[in-house]
């Protein structure tokens, strides 16, 4: 297989850096300023500091230093450079520790196509606040034929593709999950280790800015699995989660232009999925090129000690009570 020629360098000390220019609609400039403390001067200074830190870090061998990539982490951490650098380290470490989950994210892989066509995740568009609105039909994750790492790799493909979009970096996301028609097999295939790896990505490693996370129609038999899953989430993420007993209750949280047709709205999921697939194809080389980054895995795996991560059982228990009331 020929090497992927991504449209950026992973040389951590390039001869020249790209010149960044903010080109997004005014809404995102306002959100960036109010929520992320971002303006032209702050951005320029933070990018320079983060690039210097990468260049001087002996444990990072190859890394993207283009503005769009580094801004993922700076925006995630509201332009605290030390916290953004830590977030980058954690992201790089998780990718290296679990390559079967987070590397070789190729949309042309027949398995990725198969999972996609089952329709487990759809990008509905952008709401009035500038947030990406994602819709998951959990039953679309095949409980019989796909392993957790394969489902996880598909969602990593989604995350990496969307993180190349600056609107997503700034506006964050609103996630709605419909558990209707999910079966025991959708849940019982997930081991505690699988759940830990997946939540490490969602809650700690990937620079994702969550708005509300709303779900509905969670079956009672799924409660123990979801309880374990949430036990690995950070507290801020748990605070954003709401659960409803029926999909009818979930419907009111879709803005009218973004409401799926299956709920009586105008968005045809087949068309929305075609748009998402187009994004995958457009960003394929960019996403696959991430695999060229390299770190000292021995150093970072011992530093972060992901294997030693333990669940927050008390907080998860409180969340479980909330879910049980749904």
WOPENOR-V400841 format. One record per helix or strand. SS is the DSSP state (alpha for helix, beta for strand). FROM is the first residue (numbers start at 1). TO is the last residue. If there is no record, write none. Layout:
# WOPENOR-V400841
((SS;FROM;TO) (SS;FROM;TO))
This chain:
# WOPENOR-V400841
((alpha;26;36) (alpha;40;56) (beta;60;62) (alpha;67;76) (alpha;81;97) (alpha;99;102) (alpha;110;117) (beta;121;126) (beta;132;137) (alpha;138;140) (alpha;148;163) (alpha;166;171) (beta;173;178) (alpha;184;188) (alpha;192;205) (beta;210;216) (alpha;220;231) (alpha;235;239) (beta;241;244) (alpha;247;251) (alpha;256;258) (beta;260;260) (alpha;261;263) (beta;267;267) (alpha;269;282) (alpha;284;292) (beta;294;295) (alpha;297;304) (alpha;306;308) (alpha;313;324))
